[in-house]
Amino acid sequence: MYVLNGIRLSPNKAFTHNGVQYPANWIELSTESERIGIGISFITPNSPPSYDGRFYVLSPTNQVIGKSLEDSIVMIDSVKTNVLGLKTIWKNDQNEEAYKLLSPTDWYVTRKSEIDTDIPVGITSYRTSVRNVCEQRKNALGIATNMTEFIGVTTFSGMDWPENVV
């Protein structure tokens, strides 16, 4: 695929560059040095750059662009729409994971509330630990100021979920 100033060129279609009209067959008849001379480059089709889709998107011109870390408001068909940034999405993921880990022990809390039966110490410790790890992870995500920091934080080094007690 031939590209000039980020725009794809069809090999059998005329184009204009810097006020010069080039005929439809110019790309096919020109030499590589002539194409390079006016700024045309060749990009191998069907070979987009590799990138981690959790953090980046690929633009229509095969540019890898970082997703937004922060929430934003955009206009879609004249309607203000809230778009969640990576920080919010990943924080929500941590809440969901904590919920999954806490759910099997929720019945202890319900039993305590309904008939005042004590919650075993191991269960209380586990639940506290899950909530603490969740908050640590969300705080770490929140303080990242750029994509490199954010990606580094997502390894959650030293912030492992506790072993399940159920």
ZISULNOR-V244612 format. One record per helix or strand of 2 or more residues. SS is the DSSP state (A for helix, B for strand). FROM is the first residue (numbers start at 1). TO is the last residue. If there is no record, write none. Layout:
# ZISULNOR-V244612
ss->[SS SS]
from->[FROM FROM]
to->[TO TO]
This chain:
# ZISULNOR-V244612
ss->[B B B B A A B B B B B A A A A]
from->[2 7 15 20 26 32 40 56 64 72 79 86 106 121 147]
to->[4 9 17 22 29 37 42 58 66 76 83 103 115 143 153]
